[in-house]
Amino acid sequence: MAVRIIRCAKLGRELPAIDPDTPKGNQALKVALLIGGREMQTRVRDTVSAEAWDMWTDHMRMVMNEFRLDPMSDEANRILRHYMQEFFFGGEAAIPNYVPPAPGQAPPGPGQAPPAPKQ
């Protein structure tokens, strides 16, 4: 099957779409359905590139960790739906209290406190 090219809503350029015929693409569309329902799944399939989806999976993991979400809960899906919508189709929503690591600094590991901010 030929690669389908779409104008990516996130990246603003012509890129390969998520391919539902591959295991990775099929999983992506199932996740979009689970988090956002049929309308979000259709919107992701039609306007989100495979590259943007890969970016989303990293962002989604960060949101889940920052909010300490249980992936099986309805509350997690509600929060992820909001952040998915913002990530792909709007300005990115800020994650409360999130401080990105300084350049060249690894993020703290599990159970470690983040480093004190420099004065």
FISE-720488 format. One line per 2 residues: number of its first residue (from 0); their letters; for each residue x, y, z of N, C-alpha, C, O, CB. Coordinates in Angstrom, 3 decimals, decimal comma. Glycine has a CB too. Layout:
<atoms>
NUM	a	X Y Z X Y Z X Y Z X Y Z X Y Z; ...
</atoms>
This chain:
<atoms>
0	ma	0,848 -1,186 0,000 0,000 0,000 0,000 0,888 1,242 0,000 1,921 1,278 0,669 -0,962 0,002 1,228; 0,482 2,244 -0,745 1,240 3,491 -0,836 1,117 4,281 0,460 0,106 4,218 1,159 0,754 4,338 -2,026
2	vr	2,167 5,019 0,753 2,172 5,857 1,947 1,202 7,014 1,719 1,254 7,693 0,694 3,617 6,383 2,271; 0,326 7,223 2,682 -0,638 8,323 2,595 0,012 9,570 3,200 0,525 9,534 4,318 -1,987 7,967 3,336
4	ii	-0,019 10,672 2,444 0,561 11,935 2,889 -0,565 12,867 3,316 -1,558 13,029 2,608 1,427 12,586 1,768; -0,391 13,478 4,491 -1,383 14,425 5,008 -0,670 15,717 5,411 0,550 15,743 5,576 -2,166 13,816 6,224
6	rc	-1,440 16,770 5,564 -0,896 18,012 6,138 -1,063 17,877 7,641 -2,183 17,893 8,153 -1,631 19,323 5,573; 0,051 17,744 8,347 0,023 17,473 9,786 -0,446 18,704 10,561 0,105 19,794 10,405 1,416 17,035 10,278
8	ak	-1,456 18,519 11,386 -1,990 19,609 12,208 -0,968 20,102 13,218 -0,945 21,290 13,539 -3,252 19,157 12,932; -0,131 19,224 13,718 0,857 19,585 14,738 2,074 20,264 14,118 2,511 21,311 14,596 1,294 18,344 15,517
10	lg	2,623 19,673 13,058 3,892 20,133 12,507 3,731 21,095 11,324 4,694 21,740 10,909 4,707 18,949 12,079; 2,515 21,187 10,786 2,230 22,164 9,747 2,866 21,901 8,398 3,046 22,827 7,607 2,652 23,471 10,205
12	re	3,210 20,647 8,122 3,772 20,341 6,807 3,276 18,975 6,324 2,691 18,202 7,084 5,320 20,367 6,857; 3,522 18,703 5,055 3,097 17,454 4,432 4,006 16,319 4,910 5,219 16,349 4,702 3,123 17,571 2,877
14	lp	3,400 15,321 5,552 4,164 14,197 6,116 3,359 12,910 5,975 2,149 12,957 5,752 4,519 14,457 7,613; 4,028 11,751 6,106 3,300 10,483 6,081 2,319 10,383 7,262 2,648 10,701 8,405 4,291 9,301 6,110
16	ai	1,121 9,933 6,938 0,079 9,754 7,960 0,368 8,517 8,794 1,232 7,713 8,446 -1,319 9,643 7,309; -0,347 8,369 9,880 -0,303 7,150 10,678 -0,888 6,034 9,809 -1,982 6,179 9,262 -1,098 7,311 12,044
18	dp	-0,174 4,944 9,685 -0,609 3,834 8,831 -1,333 2,786 9,669 -0,696 2,066 10,438 0,600 3,199 8,095; -2,654 2,689 9,530 -3,401 1,724 10,344 -3,114 0,267 9,991 -3,536 -0,638 10,710 -4,871 1,981 10,200
20	dt	-2,399 0,035 8,890 -2,078 -1,334 8,483 -0,809 -1,867 9,141 -0,465 -3,036 8,963 -1,930 -1,399 6,985; -0,115 -1,025 9,896 1,063 -1,480 10,639 0,671 -1,656 12,104 -0,257 -0,996 12,573 2,256 -0,467 10,493
22	pk	1,355 -2,526 12,830 1,028 -2,692 14,258 1,128 -1,380 15,036 0,274 -1,090 15,875 1,955 -3,727 14,888; 2,171 -0,584 14,762 2,353 0,683 15,470 1,219 1,664 15,149 0,690 2,316 16,050 3,711 1,306 15,105
24	gn	0,851 1,770 13,887 -0,228 2,672 13,492 -1,575 2,219 14,025 -2,382 3,041 14,460 -0,288 2,783 11,986; -1,821 0,916 13,994 -3,060 0,365 14,532 -3,175 0,664 16,021 -4,239 1,051 16,505 -3,130 -1,149 14,286
26	qa	-2,066 0,483 16,748 -2,064 0,778 18,181 -2,313 2,262 18,433 -3,047 2,621 19,354 -0,731 0,351 18,814; -1,705 3,128 17,618 -1,889 4,574 17,776 -3,361 4,943 17,646 -3,879 5,718 18,450 -1,054 5,345 16,735
28	lk	-4,026 4,404 16,655 -5,441 4,738 16,460 -6,328 4,151 17,562 -7,353 4,737 17,909 -5,913 4,235 15,097; -5,944 3,015 18,105 -6,687 2,454 19,240 -6,532 3,337 20,476 -7,494 3,551 21,213 -6,207 1,021 19,547
30	va	-5,323 3,847 20,702 -5,087 4,744 21,838 -5,892 6,025 21,655 -6,507 6,512 22,603 -3,573 5,069 21,984; -5,894 6,573 20,442 -6,680 7,790 20,176 -8,165 7,542 20,439 -8,845 8,410 20,987 -6,471 8,263 18,716
32	ll	-8,671 6,378 20,059 -10,065 6,023 20,312 -10,337 5,908 21,807 -11,336 6,430 22,301 -10,418 4,710 19,609; -9,458 5,230 22,521 -9,635 5,030 23,958 -9,632 6,367 24,708 -10,467 6,598 25,582 -8,530 4,113 24,506
34	ig	-8,694 7,232 24,360 -8,560 8,505 25,073 -9,626 9,511 24,650 -10,226 10,177 25,494 -7,176 9,094 24,837; -9,861 9,621 23,343 -10,699 10,712 22,872 -11,992 10,343 22,193 -12,765 11,226 21,822 -9,944 11,508 21,970
36	gr	-12,249 9,062 22,019 -13,484 8,647 21,368 -13,338 8,612 19,849 -12,274 8,903 19,302 -14,618 9,579 21,758; -14,429 8,250 19,189 -14,423 8,055 17,733 -14,053 9,341 16,990 -13,312 9,297 16,008 -15,796 7,561 17,261
38	em	-14,559 10,474 17,450 -14,274 11,743 16,773 -12,773 12,071 16,828 -12,191 12,485 15,826 -15,095 12,889 17,414; -12,157 11,886 17,985 -10,721 12,150 18,117 -9,923 11,166 17,266 -8,938 11,550 16,635 -10,282 12,060 19,599
40	qt	-10,337 9,907 17,243 -9,633 8,906 16,441 -9,647 9,310 14,963 -8,623 9,245 14,284 -10,275 7,507 16,627; -10,805 9,722 14,481 -10,927 10,139 13,080 -10,072 11,363 12,805 -9,398 11,437 11,777 -12,392 10,431 12,728
42	rv	-10,097 12,304 13,701 -9,314 13,529 13,537 -7,810 13,222 13,532 -7,065 13,773 12,721 -9,649 14,534 14,660; -7,373 12,351 14,426 -5,964 11,953 14,473 -5,595 11,221 13,184 -4,555 11,510 12,592 -5,683 11,054 15,712
44	rd	-6,415 10,293 12,748 -6,127 9,533 11,527 -5,995 10,456 10,311 -5,139 10,243 9,452 -7,232 8,493 11,278; -6,848 11,482 10,248 -6,891 12,343 9,066 -5,919 13,515 9,090 -5,604 14,064 8,035 -8,260 12,868 8,899
46	tv	-5,427 13,920 10,282 -4,639 15,152 10,342 -3,358 15,081 11,168 -2,694 16,101 11,348 -5,479 16,226 10,882; -2,996 13,910 11,671 -1,791 13,799 12,489 -0,808 12,854 11,806 -1,168 11,742 11,419 -2,132 13,299 13,924
48	sa	0,430 13,303 11,661 1,469 12,492 11,017 2,021 11,460 11,997 1,863 11,579 13,212 2,610 13,390 10,485; 2,666 10,453 11,436 3,321 9,437 12,269 4,402 10,086 13,132 4,591 9,691 14,282 3,934 8,313 11,387
50	ea	5,106 11,068 12,596 6,148 11,766 13,359 5,549 12,504 14,559 6,092 12,450 15,663 6,903 12,758 12,453; 4,427 13,194 14,335 3,767 13,913 15,432 3,235 12,925 16,470 3,266 13,213 17,666 2,614 14,796 14,892
52	wd	2,751 11,772 16,029 2,262 10,775 16,980 3,396 10,291 17,888 3,197 10,107 19,088 1,630 9,582 16,233; 4,580 10,088 17,315 5,726 9,682 18,131 6,047 10,748 19,177 6,386 10,428 20,316 6,959 9,421 17,241
54	mw	5,937 12,013 18,784 6,162 13,111 19,733 5,107 13,063 20,847 5,418 13,296 22,015 6,121 14,491 19,001; 3,865 12,760 20,476 2,779 12,688 21,449 3,021 11,580 22,479 2,754 11,774 23,665 1,446 12,458 20,733
56	td	3,521 10,426 22,040 3,704 9,330 22,992 4,682 9,731 24,100 4,493 9,361 25,259 4,209 8,067 22,266; 5,724 10,485 23,745 6,653 10,978 24,775 5,957 11,988 25,688 6,121 11,950 26,908 7,901 11,625 24,120
58	hm	5,181 12,886 25,088 4,468 13,899 25,869 3,421 13,244 26,774 3,249 13,642 27,926 3,796 14,928 24,934; 2,728 12,239 26,243 1,707 11,540 27,020 2,339 10,866 28,238 1,775 10,900 29,332 0,977 10,497 26,146
60	rm	3,490 10,263 28,048 4,189 9,614 29,163 4,538 10,645 30,235 4,399 10,374 31,428 5,473 8,899 28,665; 4,990 11,824 29,814 5,324 12,881 30,759 4,077 13,329 31,531 4,135 13,508 32,748 5,960 14,076 30,023
62	vm	2,956 13,511 30,833 1,703 13,908 31,487 1,284 12,839 32,498 0,891 13,159 33,619 0,576 14,132 30,434; 1,371 11,583 32,100 0,967 10,498 33,009 1,842 10,482 34,259 1,346 10,252 35,362 1,048 9,132 32,292
64	ne	3,130 10,725 34,091 4,032 10,735 35,240 3,805 11,959 36,122 3,763 11,840 37,347 5,481 10,694 34,772; 3,658 13,127 35,516 3,491 14,355 36,288 2,196 14,333 37,113 2,168 14,809 38,248 3,497 15,566 35,352
66	fr	1,130 13,778 36,532 -0,154 13,713 37,235 -0,325 12,403 37,999 -1,334 12,206 38,676 -1,300 13,883 36,248; 0,647 11,516 37,894 0,597 10,208 38,541 -0,718 9,486 38,203 -1,458 9,041 39,080 0,750 10,361 40,073
68	ld	-0,969 9,392 36,897 -2,237 8,837 36,424 -2,221 7,318 36,402 -1,207 6,693 36,093 -2,554 9,364 35,040; -3,361 6,744 36,735 -3,595 5,315 36,567 -4,124 5,149 35,140 -5,221 5,624 34,845 -4,615 4,735 37,662
70	pm	-3,384 4,496 34,252 -3,800 4,414 32,857 -5,166 3,758 32,635 -5,757 3,906 31,566 -2,776 3,664 32,090; -5,657 3,050 33,620 -6,937 2,355 33,461 -8,128 3,177 33,960 -9,267 2,719 33,872 -6,894 1,032 34,197
72	sd	-7,889 4,365 34,474 -8,986 5,133 35,066 -9,633 6,083 34,062 -8,992 6,546 33,119 -8,483 5,921 36,262; -10,897 6,359 34,282 -11,614 7,343 33,459 -11,026 8,732 33,649 -10,996 9,526 32,708 -13,114 7,354 33,807
74	ea	-10,559 9,033 34,853 -9,942 10,331 35,136 -8,692 10,525 34,281 -8,459 11,618 33,765 -9,589 10,450 36,634; -7,887 9,472 34,128 -6,690 9,555 33,285 -7,076 9,867 31,843 -6,441 10,702 31,197 -5,884 8,238 33,349
76	nr	-8,109 9,205 31,337 -8,551 9,453 29,965 -9,050 10,878 29,786 -8,812 11,489 28,744 -9,645 8,470 29,578; -9,732 11,411 30,780 -10,226 12,784 30,702 -9,059 13,760 30,620 -9,068 14,678 29,801 -11,117 13,113 31,917
78	il	-8,063 13,562 31,463 -6,892 14,445 31,483 -6,100 14,283 30,183 -5,704 15,276 29,573 -5,988 14,137 32,715; -5,869 13,045 29,761 -5,117 12,818 28,532 -5,848 13,367 27,309 -5,211 13,867 26,382 -4,850 11,334 28,352
80	rh	-7,170 13,278 27,299 -7,958 13,833 26,194 -7,697 15,329 26,061 -7,490 15,840 24,960 -9,468 13,569 26,410; -7,708 16,026 27,203 -7,444 17,472 27,205 -6,056 17,767 26,646 -5,904 18,630 25,782 -7,573 18,046 28,632
82	ym	-5,041 17,051 27,139 -3,673 17,305 26,706 -3,435 16,869 25,262 -2,646 17,494 24,553 -2,701 16,596 27,622; -4,105 15,806 24,818 -3,989 15,381 23,422 -4,572 16,448 22,499 -3,963 16,809 21,493 -4,705 14,025 23,199
84	qe	-5,735 16,940 22,844 -6,393 17,989 22,062 -5,478 19,209 21,948 -5,289 19,748 20,857 -7,748 18,387 22,706; -4,922 19,633 23,059 -4,034 20,792 23,066 -2,746 20,519 22,298 -2,264 21,385 21,567 -3,708 21,195 24,497
86	ff	-2,194 19,335 22,458 -0,920 18,993 21,816 -1,036 19,028 20,296 -0,182 19,603 19,622 -0,450 17,609 22,272; -2,085 18,417 19,754 -2,213 18,326 18,300 -2,892 19,525 17,656 -2,515 19,932 16,557 -2,969 17,098 17,948
88	fg	-3,887 20,094 18,327 -4,766 21,042 17,639 -4,823 22,429 18,257 -5,484 23,313 17,711 -6,132 20,492 17,593; -4,151 22,643 19,374 -4,169 23,959 20,016 -2,803 24,250 20,582 -1,853 23,503 20,349 -5,243 24,032 21,125
90	ge	-2,703 25,324 21,319 -1,455 25,608 22,011 -1,275 24,575 23,103 -2,249 24,155 23,728 -1,441 27,051 22,596; -0,056 24,165 23,338 0,168 23,131 24,347 -0,192 23,644 25,734 0,245 24,718 26,147 1,627 22,659 24,320
92	aa	-0,987 22,866 26,440 -1,373 23,206 27,804 -0,189 22,978 28,728 0,496 21,959 28,637 -2,595 22,373 28,262; 0,044 23,920 29,607 1,140 23,790 30,565 0,781 22,750 31,621 -0,373 22,647 32,037 1,455 25,154 31,230
94	ip	1,762 21,996 32,040 1,566 21,019 33,101 1,914 21,719 34,408 3,039 22,192 34,573 2,443 19,722 32,878; 0,965 21,792 35,341 1,224 22,510 36,591 2,464 21,978 37,315 2,654 20,767 37,431 0,010 22,410 37,509
96	ny	3,292 22,883 37,792 4,476 22,572 38,588 5,561 21,817 37,835 6,511 21,339 38,455 4,076 21,782 39,771; 5,448 21,696 36,529 6,482 20,992 35,770 7,661 21,928 35,527 7,489 23,047 35,045 5,918 20,462 34,422
98	vp	8,849 21,462 35,863 10,081 22,207 35,600 10,974 21,298 34,773 11,435 20,269 35,268 10,796 22,666 36,938; 11,228 21,665 33,507 12,062 20,807 32,683 13,499 20,803 33,185 13,952 21,782 33,778 12,011 21,256 31,227
100	pa	14,226 19,702 32,952 15,618 19,652 33,381 16,442 20,682 32,622 16,141 21,011 31,475 16,200 18,244 33,175; 17,475 21,183 33,269 18,381 22,129 32,621 19,113 21,404 31,498 19,300 20,189 31,570 19,393 22,742 33,646
102	pg	19,530 22,126 30,465 20,263 21,478 29,372 21,474 20,718 29,905 22,252 21,250 30,697 20,709 22,520 28,330; 21,625 19,483 29,468 22,744 18,658 29,891 22,549 17,984 31,236 23,429 17,257 31,698 23,966 19,479 29,938
104	qa	21,413 18,214 31,868 21,149 17,634 33,189 20,100 16,535 33,035 19,049 16,759 32,435 20,666 18,729 34,209; 20,377 15,368 33,564 19,418 14,269 33,495 18,292 14,519 34,489 18,537 15,052 35,571 20,108 12,910 33,779
106	pp	17,063 14,144 34,144 15,970 14,287 35,107 16,191 13,371 36,304 16,884 12,361 36,185 14,616 13,977 34,442; 15,611 13,709 37,457 15,796 12,849 38,631 15,178 11,474 38,394 14,169 11,342 37,700 15,175 13,502 39,884
108	gp	15,794 10,466 38,975 15,278 9,109 38,860 14,135 8,894 39,838 13,832 9,782 40,634 16,390 8,083 39,106; 13,496 7,733 39,792 12,386 7,440 40,696 12,825 7,566 42,156 13,865 7,034 42,544 11,835 6,031 40,426
110	gq	12,046 8,254 42,944 12,308 8,406 44,367 13,334 9,467 44,701 13,643 9,673 45,875 12,751 7,119 44,925; 13,873 10,149 43,696 14,855 11,192 43,940 14,180 12,568 43,862 13,274 12,788 43,059 16,020 11,092 42,923
112	ap	14,632 13,454 44,688 14,106 14,825 44,649 14,777 15,566 43,500 15,946 15,322 43,201 14,347 15,569 46,010; 14,043 16,467 42,857 14,672 17,249 41,792 15,732 18,182 42,392 15,639 18,557 43,561 13,603 18,066 41,004
114	pa	16,722 18,550 41,603 17,752 19,445 42,125 17,172 20,812 42,475 16,202 21,271 41,872 18,884 19,602 41,108; 17,786 21,441 43,455 17,336 22,784 43,868 17,613 23,772 42,751 18,651 23,679 42,096 18,042 23,238 45,183
116	pk	16,706 24,725 42,516 16,937 25,707 41,461 18,133 26,598 41,813 18,386 26,904 42,978 15,672 26,565 41,236; 18,856 27,000 40,766 20,005 27,870 40,981 19,528 29,298 41,222 18,600 29,776 40,571 20,972 27,814 39,775
118	q	20,168 29,957 42,154 19,784 31,330 42,511 20,493 32,326 41,653 20,293 33,530 41,811 20,076 31,616 43,968
</atoms>
